[in-house]
Amino acid sequence: MNLANGVGNIARQFQIRGEFQAATPYGSGHINDTYRVVMEDAGRAEPFILQRINTVVFTNPVALMENVQRVTTHLATRVAEQSDRGRRVLTLIPSCDGQAWHVDESGGHWRAYSFIDGARSYDSVERPEQALQAAKAFGMFQKLLADIPAPRLHDTIPDFHHTPKRFAALERAIAADVANRAALAKPEIEFALSRRSMTSVLLDAGLPERVTHNDTKFNNVLLDDETGEGICVIDLDTVMPGLAAYDFGDMVRTTTSTAQEDERDLSKVTMQYAMFEALVRGYLETAGGFLTKEEKEFLAFSGKLITFETGIRFLTDYLSGDVYFKVHREGHNLDRCRTQFKLVESVEKQEERMSKLVESLA
């Protein structure tokens, strides 16, 4: 659709005062279509975020939005006494018919959020203090949702972090080789198959189920422009029941690497121990009070597992013809897989030291 006209028409379906002025693509997410929209009311420009949910990935958008509505409402009650509460939680803007989402004429599902001023996300971490702040924010997110009332949240992507099932999907993709790419990824396939035994470790550990974010990339926390504090966790599509270790593991994956997720020069990819230490300190500062002893014991291992799991997801998508993640060049998903596997190797070399650090701080 024409960006200005199409997004402008969608924006008018939400309870936002003013006239549509502009819309620009926003953020760096792989899945949904996100826009920063500006409406002008009484001479004042008001921005907000408009998103179209990817219903190929999220096949039950109504369940997803029910989760988002419940989570944001609960979080808002938990931070209600804070003076800057409007910046601490994403705020859904209702549609004109009072729903938390709007369905367009073609069946597309849209939602709108208030724009949080004076804060931004970063695609890569620059210093350990930023890692500590992100970890504190994600730990607080888990803590505040620990008492969300029943019923259980929906599984927006069933078995999202079920690593054995992710591995089984990879094996099916290897066998089918529908895009004739298996020969191009032979080293990566061998790397994955040699580590099959670790895929079930977390699921076999008997850890308690939590409400977790399940996509704790560093850029899913907004950092305050002035103080650097991690103030708001964003991208709530995968908030659902899970293990606390899933969230910490993805923090390690996305925050400790010295390179971008799709870096082609693998000599640049390594796990930075100083960043890992900052993550542990920040996360335990906010989440340490409710985590069990066993959950803490698996924090170091979780980084290796979730990095490996993400690598096999990229590899599976590459072998399947790039049907899940957005790609911007030939072999993009294979490049992403290679960086993940290189990071796994770096974690393996430092895993004993990482485990001792967690033990000393926990």
Sine and cosine of phi, psi and omega as CSV:
sin_phi,cos_phi,sin_psi,cos_psi,sin_omega,cos_omega
0.00,0.00,0.47,-0.88,0.11,-0.99
-0.85,0.52,0.80,-0.60,-0.15,-0.99
-0.86,0.52,-0.80,0.59,-0.08,-1.00
-0.89,0.45,-0.78,0.63,-0.05,-1.00
-0.94,0.35,-0.71,0.70,-0.06,-1.00
-0.90,0.43,-0.77,0.64,0.00,-1.00
-0.93,0.38,-0.58,0.81,0.05,-1.00
-0.88,0.48,-0.67,0.75,0.03,-1.00
-0.90,0.44,-0.64,0.77,0.03,-1.00
-0.92,0.40,-0.67,0.74,-0.03,-1.00
-0.85,0.53,-0.55,0.83,-0.02,-1.00
-0.95,0.31,-0.16,0.99,0.02,-1.00
-1.00,0.06,0.02,1.00,0.01,-1.00
-0.91,-0.42,0.36,-0.93,-0.07,-1.00
-0.98,0.20,0.95,0.30,-0.01,-1.00
-0.79,-0.62,0.82,-0.57,-0.03,-1.00
-0.98,0.20,0.50,-0.87,0.11,-0.99
0.94,-0.35,0.00,-1.00,0.00,-1.00
-0.96,-0.26,0.64,-0.77,0.01,-1.00
-0.89,0.45,0.74,-0.68,0.00,-1.00
-0.91,-0.42,-0.73,0.68,-0.09,-1.00
-0.31,-0.95,0.37,-0.93,0.09,-1.00
-0.57,-0.82,0.74,-0.68,0.03,-1.00
-0.72,-0.69,0.59,-0.81,0.10,-1.00
-0.83,0.56,0.58,-0.82,-0.15,-0.99
-0.67,-0.75,0.65,-0.76,0.08,-1.00
0.99,0.13,-0.09,-1.00,-0.08,-1.00
-0.74,-0.68,0.46,0.89,-0.03,-1.00
-0.94,0.34,0.45,-0.90,-0.02,-1.00
-1.00,0.04,-0.30,0.95,-0.28,-0.96
-0.94,-0.34,-0.91,0.42,-0.09,-1.00
-1.00,0.07,0.27,-0.96,0.14,-0.99
-0.99,-0.10,0.87,-0.49,-0.13,-0.99
-0.85,-0.52,0.69,-0.72,-0.02,-1.00
-0.74,-0.67,0.59,-0.81,0.21,-0.98
-0.99,-0.11,0.90,-0.43,-0.08,-1.00
-0.94,-0.34,0.66,-0.75,0.02,-1.00
-0.90,-0.44,0.81,-0.59,0.11,-0.99
-0.91,-0.41,0.59,-0.80,0.01,-1.00
-0.94,-0.35,0.82,-0.57,-0.01,-1.00
-0.77,-0.64,0.88,-0.48,0.00,-1.00
0.81,0.59,0.67,0.74,0.04,-1.00
0.98,0.18,0.04,1.00,-0.03,-1.00
-0.92,-0.38,0.78,-0.63,0.00,-1.00
-0.99,0.10,0.80,-0.60,-0.02,-1.00
-0.85,-0.52,0.90,-0.44,0.03,-1.00
-1.00,0.04,0.44,-0.90,0.19,-0.98
-0.47,-0.89,0.16,-0.99,-0.04,-1.00
-0.97,-0.24,0.75,-0.66,0.05,-1.00
-0.85,-0.53,0.76,-0.65,-0.04,-1.00
-0.76,-0.65,0.66,-0.75,0.20,-0.98
-0.98,-0.20,0.84,-0.55,-0.05,-1.00
-0.97,0.26,0.72,-0.69,0.05,-1.00
-0.97,0.23,0.98,-0.21,-0.07,-1.00
-0.99,0.10,-0.03,1.00,0.19,-0.98
-0.97,0.26,-0.66,0.75,0.04,-1.00
-0.98,0.18,-0.74,0.67,-0.03,-1.00
-0.97,-0.26,1.00,-0.05,-0.17,-0.99
-0.97,0.25,-0.23,0.97,0.04,-1.00
-0.82,-0.57,0.97,0.23,-0.09,-1.00
-0.91,0.42,-0.45,0.90,0.02,-1.00
-0.92,0.38,-0.71,0.71,0.06,-1.00
-0.88,0.48,-0.66,0.75,0.03,-1.00
-0.85,0.52,-0.74,0.67,-0.05,-1.00
-0.94,0.33,-0.49,0.87,0.12,-0.99
-0.89,0.45,-0.66,0.75,0.08,-1.00
-0.87,0.49,-0.77,0.63,-0.05,-1.00
-0.86,0.50,-0.67,0.74,0.00,-1.00
-0.90,0.43,-0.69,0.72,0.02,-1.00
-0.91,0.42,-0.68,0.73,-0.06,-1.00
-0.93,0.38,-0.73,0.68,-0.02,-1.00
-0.91,0.41,-0.59,0.80,0.05,-1.00
-0.90,0.43,-0.70,0.72,0.00,-1.00
-0.91,0.40,-0.69,0.72,0.02,-1.00
-0.88,0.48,-0.63,0.78,0.00,-1.00
-0.89,0.46,-0.61,0.79,0.04,-1.00
-0.93,0.37,-0.54,0.84,-0.03,-1.00
-0.96,0.26,-0.40,0.91,0.00,-1.00
-0.93,-0.36,0.27,0.96,-0.12,-0.99
-0.87,0.50,-0.46,0.89,-0.04,-1.00
-1.00,0.10,-0.13,0.99,-0.02,-1.00
-0.99,0.12,0.64,-0.77,-0.08,-1.00
-0.90,0.43,-0.51,0.86,-0.01,-1.00
-0.96,-0.27,0.58,0.82,-0.10,-0.99
-0.84,0.55,-0.51,0.86,0.00,-1.00
-0.93,0.38,-0.26,0.97,0.03,-1.00
-0.98,-0.21,-0.08,1.00,-0.08,-1.00
-1.00,-0.04,-0.29,0.96,-0.08,-1.00
-0.64,-0.77,0.62,-0.78,0.14,-0.99
-0.89,0.45,0.67,-0.74,-0.02,-1.00
-0.90,-0.44,0.90,-0.43,0.05,-1.00
-0.95,0.31,0.65,-0.76,0.11,-0.99
-0.98,-0.17,0.84,-0.54,-0.05,-1.00
-0.91,0.43,0.45,-0.90,0.14,-0.99
-0.97,0.26,0.14,-0.99,-0.04,-1.00
-0.90,0.43,-0.39,0.92,0.05,-1.00
-1.00,-0.10,0.20,0.98,0.12,-0.99
1.00,0.04,0.04,1.00,0.03,-1.00
-1.00,0.09,0.22,-0.98,0.04,-1.00
-1.00,0.08,0.01,1.00,-0.01,-1.00
-0.47,-0.88,0.20,-0.98,0.03,-1.00
-0.77,-0.64,0.67,-0.75,0.07,-1.00
-0.96,-0.29,0.85,-0.52,-0.03,-1.00
-0.99,0.13,-0.01,-1.00,-0.11,-0.99
-0.90,0.44,-0.45,0.90,-0.01,-1.00
-1.00,-0.04,0.07,1.00,0.00,-1.00
1.00,-0.03,0.09,1.00,0.04,-1.00
-0.95,0.31,0.66,-0.75,-0.02,-1.00
-0.98,-0.22,0.81,-0.58,-0.07,-1.00
-0.84,-0.54,0.44,-0.90,0.12,-0.99
-0.60,-0.80,0.34,-0.94,0.00,-1.00
-0.75,-0.66,0.64,-0.77,0.05,-1.00
-0.84,-0.55,0.54,-0.84,0.20,-0.98
-0.88,0.47,0.57,-0.82,0.00,-1.00
-1.00,0.08,0.73,-0.69,0.00,-1.00
-0.99,-0.10,0.93,-0.37,-0.03,-1.00
-0.99,0.16,0.40,-0.91,0.13,-0.99
0.95,0.31,0.37,0.93,0.03,-1.00
-0.47,-0.88,0.39,-0.92,-0.02,-1.00
-0.44,-0.90,0.28,-0.96,0.11,-0.99
-0.98,-0.20,0.37,-0.93,0.00,-1.00
-0.82,-0.57,0.71,-0.71,0.00,-1.00
-0.96,0.28,-0.37,0.93,0.05,-1.00
-0.62,-0.79,0.56,-0.83,-0.01,-1.00
-0.98,0.18,0.62,-0.78,-0.05,-1.00
-0.96,-0.28,-0.44,0.90,-0.03,-1.00
-0.41,-0.91,0.37,-0.93,-0.07,-1.00
-0.84,0.54,-0.54,0.84,0.00,-1.00
-0.87,0.49,-0.58,0.81,0.05,-1.00
-0.91,0.41,-0.65,0.76,0.04,-1.00
-0.89,0.46,-0.67,0.74,0.02,-1.00
-0.88,0.48,-0.68,0.73,-0.02,-1.00
-0.92,0.40,-0.64,0.77,0.03,-1.00
-0.90,0.43,-0.68,0.73,0.00,-1.00
-0.91,0.43,-0.64,0.77,0.08,-1.00
-0.87,0.49,-0.67,0.75,-0.03,-1.00
-0.91,0.41,-0.70,0.71,0.01,-1.00
-0.93,0.36,-0.61,0.80,0.06,-1.00
-0.90,0.43,-0.66,0.75,0.05,-1.00
-0.91,0.42,-0.63,0.78,0.05,-1.00
-0.83,0.56,-0.76,0.65,0.03,-1.00
-0.89,0.46,-0.68,0.73,-0.04,-1.00
-0.88,0.48,-0.72,0.70,-0.05,-1.00
-0.93,0.36,-0.41,0.91,0.00,-1.00
-1.00,-0.08,0.01,1.00,-0.04,-1.00
-0.90,0.44,-0.40,0.92,-0.03,-1.00
-0.91,-0.42,0.42,0.91,0.04,-1.00
-0.89,0.45,0.72,-0.69,-0.08,-1.00
-0.91,0.42,0.39,-0.92,0.11,-0.99
-0.89,0.45,0.36,-0.93,0.15,0.99
-0.99,0.12,0.11,-0.99,0.06,-1.00
-0.86,0.51,0.62,-0.79,0.06,-1.00
-0.90,0.44,0.40,-0.91,0.08,-1.00
-0.93,0.36,0.47,-0.88,0.18,-0.98
-1.00,0.04,0.98,-0.19,-0.07,-1.00
-0.93,0.36,-0.55,0.83,0.18,-0.98
-0.76,-0.65,0.99,-0.15,-0.04,-1.00
-0.82,0.58,0.68,-0.73,0.06,-1.00
0.87,0.48,0.55,0.84,-0.07,-1.00
-0.83,0.56,-0.72,0.70,0.02,-1.00
-0.94,-0.34,0.50,0.86,0.08,-1.00
-1.00,0.08,1.00,0.02,-0.15,-0.99
-0.86,0.51,-0.65,0.76,0.05,-1.00
-0.86,0.51,-0.61,0.80,0.03,-1.00
-0.95,0.30,-0.56,0.83,0.11,-0.99
-0.89,0.46,-0.64,0.77,0.01,-1.00
-0.92,0.38,-0.65,0.76,0.04,-1.00
-0.89,0.46,-0.61,0.79,0.06,-1.00
-0.90,0.43,-0.62,0.79,0.07,-1.00
-0.88,0.47,-0.71,0.70,0.00,-1.00
-0.87,0.49,-0.62,0.78,0.05,-1.00
-0.91,0.41,-0.64,0.77,0.02,-1.00
-0.91,0.41,-0.61,0.79,0.05,-1.00
-0.89,0.45,-0.72,0.70,-0.05,-1.00
-0.91,0.41,-0.66,0.75,-0.04,-1.00
-0.97,0.25,-0.67,0.75,0.00,-1.00
0.70,0.71,0.79,0.61,-0.14,-0.99
-0.91,0.41,-0.42,0.91,-0.01,-1.00
-0.98,-0.19,0.12,0.99,0.00,-1.00
0.82,0.57,0.73,0.69,-0.06,-1.00
-0.89,-0.45,-0.08,1.00,-0.09,-1.00
-0.85,0.52,-0.60,0.80,-0.01,-1.00
-0.91,0.41,-0.50,0.87,0.00,-1.00
-0.97,0.23,-0.28,0.96,-0.06,-1.00
-0.88,-0.48,0.45,0.90,-0.07,-1.00
-0.85,0.52,-0.72,0.69,0.02,-1.00
-0.88,0.48,-0.62,0.79,-0.01,-1.00
-0.94,0.34,-0.62,0.78,0.05,-1.00
-0.89,0.45,-0.69,0.72,0.01,-1.00
-0.90,0.43,-0.64,0.77,0.04,-1.00
-0.85,0.52,-0.74,0.68,-0.03,-1.00
-0.90,0.43,-0.73,0.68,-0.06,-1.00
-0.89,0.45,-0.49,0.87,-0.02,-1.00
-0.96,0.28,-0.20,0.98,-0.04,-1.00
-0.90,-0.44,0.39,0.92,-0.01,-1.00
-0.83,0.56,-0.59,0.81,-0.16,-0.99
-0.90,0.44,-0.41,0.91,-0.07,-1.00
-1.00,0.07,-0.11,0.99,-0.14,-0.99
-0.91,0.41,-0.47,0.88,-0.09,-1.00
-0.98,-0.21,0.08,1.00,-0.12,-0.99
-0.86,0.51,-0.77,0.64,-0.04,-1.00
-0.92,0.39,-0.66,0.75,-0.02,-1.00
-0.92,0.39,-0.46,0.89,0.00,-1.00
-1.00,0.08,-0.08,1.00,-0.13,-0.99
-1.00,0.10,-0.15,0.99,0.02,-1.00
0.93,0.36,0.55,0.83,-0.02,-1.00
-0.98,0.21,0.49,-0.87,-0.04,-1.00
-0.95,0.31,0.52,-0.86,0.06,-1.00
-0.98,0.21,0.67,-0.74,0.03,-1.00
-0.81,-0.59,0.15,-0.99,0.26,-0.96
-1.00,0.02,0.89,-0.46,-0.11,-0.99
-0.79,-0.61,0.35,-0.94,-0.04,-1.00
-0.98,0.21,-0.68,0.74,0.09,-1.00
0.95,0.30,0.11,0.99,0.08,-1.00
-0.47,-0.88,0.87,0.50,-0.17,-0.98
-1.00,0.07,0.76,0.65,0.13,-0.99
-0.88,0.47,0.49,-0.87,0.00,-1.00
-0.83,0.56,-0.56,0.83,-0.04,-1.00
-0.99,0.15,0.14,0.99,0.11,-0.99
-0.99,-0.15,0.31,0.95,0.17,-0.99
-0.82,-0.57,0.73,-0.68,0.12,-0.99
-1.00,0.04,0.78,-0.63,0.05,-1.00
-0.97,-0.24,0.72,-0.70,-0.01,-1.00
-0.89,0.46,0.72,-0.69,-0.05,-1.00
-0.89,0.46,-0.54,0.84,-0.07,-1.00
-1.00,-0.03,-0.73,0.68,-0.11,-0.99
-1.00,-0.09,-0.34,0.94,-0.08,-1.00
0.98,0.19,0.02,1.00,-0.02,-1.00
-0.93,0.37,0.61,-0.79,0.15,-0.99
-0.97,0.24,0.95,-0.32,-0.18,-0.98
-0.97,-0.25,-0.46,0.89,-0.10,-0.99
-0.52,-0.86,0.76,-0.65,0.11,-0.99
-1.00,0.04,0.74,-0.68,-0.05,-1.00
-0.86,-0.50,-0.02,-1.00,0.02,-1.00
0.85,0.53,0.97,0.24,-0.15,-0.99
-0.99,-0.13,0.24,0.97,-0.08,-1.00
-0.88,0.47,-0.53,0.85,-0.04,-1.00
-0.98,-0.22,0.25,0.97,0.10,-1.00
-0.93,0.37,0.87,-0.50,-0.07,-1.00
-0.19,-0.98,0.03,-1.00,0.05,-1.00
-0.89,0.46,0.63,-0.77,0.00,-1.00
-0.14,-0.99,-0.21,-0.98,0.04,-1.00
-0.97,-0.23,0.63,-0.78,0.03,-1.00
-0.83,0.56,-0.56,0.83,-0.01,-1.00
-0.90,0.45,-0.47,0.88,0.06,-1.00
-0.86,0.52,-0.73,0.69,-0.03,-1.00
-0.92,0.40,-0.70,0.71,-0.01,-1.00
-0.91,0.41,-0.64,0.77,0.00,-1.00
-0.87,0.50,-0.64,0.77,0.01,-1.00
-0.96,0.30,-0.47,0.88,0.14,-0.99
-0.88,0.47,-0.71,0.71,0.02,-1.00
-0.87,0.49,-0.71,0.70,-0.04,-1.00
-0.86,0.52,-0.70,0.71,-0.16,-0.99
-1.00,-0.08,-0.23,0.97,-0.12,-0.99
-0.94,-0.35,-0.44,0.90,-0.10,-0.99
-1.00,-0.04,-0.25,0.97,-0.06,-1.00
-0.96,0.30,0.54,-0.84,0.04,-1.00
-1.00,0.08,-0.02,1.00,-0.10,-1.00
-0.72,-0.69,0.25,-0.97,0.08,-1.00
-0.93,0.37,0.33,-0.95,-0.08,-1.00
-0.88,0.47,-0.41,0.91,-0.03,-1.00
-0.89,-0.45,0.45,0.89,-0.01,-1.00
-0.87,0.48,0.76,-0.65,0.00,-1.00
-1.00,0.07,-0.48,0.88,0.01,-1.00
-1.00,0.08,0.99,-0.11,-0.12,-0.99
-0.94,0.35,-0.23,0.97,0.06,-1.00
-0.93,0.38,-0.27,0.96,0.01,-1.00
-1.00,0.06,-0.12,0.99,-0.14,-0.99
-0.99,-0.12,0.88,-0.47,0.09,-1.00
-0.42,-0.91,0.40,-0.92,0.04,-1.00
-1.00,0.04,0.88,-0.48,-0.04,-1.00
-1.00,0.10,0.90,-0.43,-0.06,-1.00
-0.89,0.45,-0.60,0.80,-0.01,-1.00
-0.89,0.46,-0.60,0.80,0.06,-1.00
-0.93,0.36,-0.64,0.77,0.04,-1.00
-0.88,0.48,-0.69,0.72,0.01,-1.00
-0.88,0.48,-0.64,0.77,0.02,-1.00
-0.90,0.44,-0.64,0.76,0.03,-1.00
-0.88,0.47,-0.71,0.70,-0.02,-1.00
-0.88,0.47,-0.73,0.68,-0.02,-1.00
-0.89,0.46,-0.72,0.70,-0.03,-1.00
-0.92,0.39,-0.69,0.72,-0.04,-1.00
-0.91,0.41,-0.71,0.70,-0.01,-1.00
-0.93,0.38,-0.44,0.90,0.03,-1.00
-0.89,0.46,-0.60,0.80,-0.04,-1.00
-0.97,-0.24,-0.54,0.84,-0.07,-1.00
-0.98,-0.19,-0.24,0.97,-0.11,-0.99
-0.86,0.50,-0.45,0.89,-0.06,-1.00
-0.95,0.32,-0.44,0.90,-0.03,-1.00
-0.95,-0.32,-0.20,0.98,0.02,-1.00
-0.95,0.31,0.58,-0.81,0.08,-1.00
-0.99,0.17,0.24,-0.97,0.05,-1.00
-0.85,0.53,-0.65,0.76,-0.03,-1.00
-0.93,0.37,-0.62,0.78,0.04,-1.00
-0.88,0.47,-0.66,0.75,0.01,-1.00
-0.91,0.41,-0.59,0.81,-0.03,-1.00
-0.90,0.45,-0.42,0.91,-0.06,-1.00
-0.99,-0.13,0.11,0.99,-0.05,-1.00
-0.89,0.46,-0.71,0.71,-0.01,-1.00
-0.91,0.42,-0.71,0.71,0.00,-1.00
-0.89,0.45,-0.57,0.82,-0.08,-1.00
-0.87,0.50,-0.56,0.83,0.02,-1.00
-0.88,0.47,-0.68,0.73,0.03,-1.00
-0.91,0.41,-0.69,0.72,-0.08,-1.00
-0.92,0.40,-0.74,0.67,-0.05,-1.00
-0.93,0.37,-0.55,0.83,0.10,-1.00
-0.90,0.43,-0.68,0.73,0.05,-1.00
-0.90,0.44,-0.70,0.71,0.00,-1.00
-0.86,0.51,-0.69,0.73,0.01,-1.00
-0.91,0.42,-0.61,0.79,0.05,-1.00
-0.88,0.47,-0.68,0.74,0.00,-1.00
-0.95,0.30,-0.44,0.90,0.11,-0.99
-0.92,0.40,-0.70,0.71,0.06,-1.00
-0.88,0.47,-0.66,0.75,-0.01,-1.00
-0.91,0.42,-0.67,0.74,0.04,-1.00
-0.87,0.49,-0.69,0.72,-0.02,-1.00
-0.92,0.40,-0.64,0.77,0.05,-1.00
-0.87,0.49,-0.73,0.68,-0.02,-1.00
-0.92,0.39,-0.43,0.90,-0.04,-1.00
-1.00,0.01,-0.04,1.00,0.03,-1.00
0.99,-0.14,0.38,0.93,0.07,-1.00
0.88,0.48,0.88,0.47,-0.07,-1.00
-0.97,-0.22,-0.17,0.98,-0.09,-1.00
-0.93,-0.37,-0.89,0.46,-0.05,-1.00
-0.99,0.10,0.63,-0.78,0.11,-0.99
-0.91,0.42,0.71,-0.71,0.03,-1.00
-0.87,-0.50,0.47,-0.88,-0.07,-1.00
-0.82,-0.58,0.07,1.00,0.06,-1.00
-0.30,-0.95,0.27,-0.96,0.05,-1.00
-0.89,0.45,0.74,-0.67,0.03,-1.00
0.97,0.26,0.27,0.96,-0.08,-1.00
-0.86,0.51,-0.72,0.69,-0.01,-1.00
-0.92,0.39,-0.52,0.86,0.06,-1.00
-0.94,0.35,-0.62,0.78,0.09,-1.00
-0.87,0.50,-0.70,0.71,0.02,-1.00
-0.88,0.47,-0.68,0.74,0.04,-1.00
-0.86,0.51,-0.71,0.71,-0.05,-1.00
-0.89,0.46,-0.65,0.76,0.02,-1.00
-0.91,0.42,-0.61,0.79,0.02,-1.00
-0.91,0.42,-0.71,0.71,-0.03,-1.00
-0.92,0.39,-0.57,0.82,0.07,-1.00
-0.91,0.41,-0.61,0.79,0.04,-1.00
-0.92,0.38,-0.60,0.80,0.09,-1.00
-0.85,0.53,-0.71,0.71,0.02,-1.00
-0.87,0.50,-0.66,0.75,0.00,-1.00
-0.92,0.40,-0.65,0.76,0.06,-1.00
-0.89,0.46,-0.68,0.73,-0.01,-1.00
-0.85,0.53,-0.60,0.80,0.00,-1.00
-0.95,0.32,-0.38,0.92,-0.07,-1.00
-0.91,-0.42,0.12,0.99,-0.17,-0.99
-0.89,0.46,-0.63,0.77,-0.01,-1.00
-0.89,0.45,-0.69,0.72,0.02,-1.00
-0.90,0.43,-0.64,0.77,0.02,-1.00
-0.89,0.46,-0.68,0.73,-0.02,-1.00
-0.91,0.42,-0.62,0.78,0.02,-1.00
-0.91,0.41,-0.59,0.81,0.04,-1.00
-0.90,0.44,-0.74,0.67,0.00,-1.00
-0.86,0.51,-0.69,0.73,-0.01,-1.00
-0.88,0.48,-0.65,0.76,-0.04,-1.00
-0.94,0.35,-0.52,0.85,-0.06,-1.00
-1.00,0.00,-0.45,0.89,-0.05,-1.00
-0.99,0.16,0.00,0.00,0.00,0.00
